């Protein structure tokens, strides 16, 4: 089983990397880009087939290591 975790900065938190990408897109001629938020995707291979247990385990991973929950939010997808 595989888990996919999407981690993004919370709304209102400054995203300098996203702003740099937005600026670069404008420089390259892409007009109309008003904002960019950059995040990360983490894929985790898990043993077993218990989706509920896997989701709980991955949530604990996010809370303890994968996301800074003060400034980041995360979504878990079990595939």
Buried (B, 14 or more C-beta within 10 A) or exposed (E): BEBBBBBBBEEEEEBEEBBEBBEEBEEEEEEEEEEBBBBEEBEBEBEEEEEEEBBEBBBEBBEEEBBEEEEBBBEBEBE
